[in-house]
Structures are given as structure tokens and as C-alpha cells.
Amino acid sequence: MTLETADQPTVPHWPLGEGRVGDAGIVTDIVTADDQPELERLLLEMGFVEGARVELIHEGPMGRDPIAVKVDDMRVALRRREAGCIMVASDSRPS
């Protein structure tokens, strides 16, 4: 999936829940199911707003869950399932 605008070239973006430690980028969107408006509200309240800089800084030992994410100047812990709703434009994602 890619993000395209008239002013900038195509930028790869990905769900934060698929990231690995060290992956970083800028939040582009929150994508939740229609029956989960409370999850979208919760993520927005936690600071995952469009334009916020994020970096995956820790993942749990069992199943890589939960994860710790630096959101601008705060640190937030959440499940990968929840992080999968947060779309991020690549900043530094190793291949």
C-alpha cells in the first residue's frame, strides 16, 4: 500500500502492528472497523494523530506482544492487534 499526493512522491506505508524494533515513521491514518469507534477514539487520545512521529522501541518476548511505541515525546504500550489500525508512512524501516 502506498500514500500518494500531488506534492510528494509515492511513500510506502504500513500498519504499525507489523513493525519491528527500530521502525519509525509518521502516522497517516487510523483504520478501524465500523463497529470499533471506541478503539479509534482511544488511539487518537493516546496521541496517534495524523502527522505524529512514531518509533517502535520494544516488543514483548512471547509472540512479540505487547509493543512499546514512542509517540512524539511519550511512550505508549499497546497490543499489535490495536497497532495494526495505525497506518504509518515510512521514515526508517529496515528491509
C-alpha positions as CSV (number, residue, x, y, z in Angstrom):
1,M,0.0,0.0,0.0
2,T,1.3,3.5,-0.8
3,L,0.4,7.0,0.0
4,E,0.3,9.4,-3.0
5,T,-0.2,13.2,-3.0
6,A,0.4,15.7,-5.8
7,D,3.2,17.4,-3.9
8,Q,5.3,14.4,-2.9
9,P,6.4,11.2,-4.4
10,T,5.0,7.8,-3.5
11,V,5.8,6.9,0.1
12,P,5.4,3.3,1.3
13,H,3.2,3.0,4.4
14,W,2.4,0.1,6.6
15,P,0.4,-0.9,9.7
16,L,2.4,-0.1,12.9
17,G,1.4,-3.6,14.2
18,E,3.6,-5.2,11.5
19,G,6.7,-3.2,12.5
20,R,9.9,-4.3,14.2
21,V,12.0,-2.6,16.8
22,G,13.7,0.4,15.2
23,D,11.0,1.0,12.6
24,A,9.9,4.7,12.6
25,G,7.6,6.9,10.6
26,I,4.7,9.4,10.6
27,V,1.1,8.5,11.3
28,T,-1.0,8.9,8.2
29,D,-4.4,7.3,9.3
30,I,-6.3,5.2,11.8
31,V,-8.2,2.4,10.1
32,T,-10.7,0.6,12.3
33,A,-13.8,-1.5,11.6
34,D,-17.2,0.4,11.7
35,D,-18.1,-1.4,14.9
36,Q,-14.9,-0.2,16.7
37,P,-15.3,3.6,17.1
38,E,-14.1,3.4,20.7
39,L,-10.8,1.9,19.5
40,E,-10.2,4.8,17.1
41,R,-11.1,7.3,19.8
42,L,-8.7,5.6,22.3
43,L,-5.8,5.6,19.8
44,L,-6.4,9.3,19.0
45,E,-6.5,10.1,22.7
46,M,-3.2,8.2,23.1
47,G,-1.5,10.6,20.6
48,F,-1.7,8.6,17.4
49,V,-2.9,11.5,15.4
50,E,-2.1,12.3,11.7
51,G,1.4,13.7,11.5
52,A,2.6,12.3,14.8
53,R,6.1,10.8,14.7
54,V,6.2,7.2,15.9
55,E,9.0,4.7,16.6
56,L,8.6,1.1,17.7
57,I,11.0,0.8,20.7
58,H,10.2,-2.5,22.3
59,E,8.4,-5.8,21.7
60,G,7.4,-8.5,24.2
61,P,9.3,-11.8,24.4
62,M,6.3,-14.0,23.7
63,G,4.7,-13.5,20.3
64,R,6.3,-10.0,20.1
65,D,3.4,-8.7,22.1
66,P,2.8,-6.1,23.6
67,I,4.8,-3.4,21.9
68,A,6.1,-0.1,23.2
69,V,5.9,2.8,20.8
70,K,7.4,6.3,21.1
71,V,4.7,8.8,20.0
72,D,6.3,12.2,19.6
73,D,7.7,12.6,23.2
74,M,5.7,9.9,25.0
75,R,5.9,6.2,25.3
76,V,2.8,4.1,24.9
77,A,2.3,0.3,25.3
78,L,-0.3,-1.5,23.2
79,R,-1.2,-4.8,21.6
80,R,-0.1,-5.5,18.0
81,R,-3.8,-6.0,17.1
82,E,-4.5,-2.4,18.1
83,A,-1.3,-1.1,16.5
84,G,-2.5,-2.8,13.2
85,C,-5.1,0.0,12.9
86,I,-2.4,2.7,12.8
87,M,-1.1,3.4,9.3
88,V,2.5,4.8,9.2
89,A,4.4,6.4,6.3
90,S,8.0,5.1,6.3
91,D,10.7,7.1,7.8
92,S,13.3,4.5,8.6
93,R,12.1,0.9,8.2
94,P,14.9,-1.6,7.6
95,S,14.1,-4.2,4.9
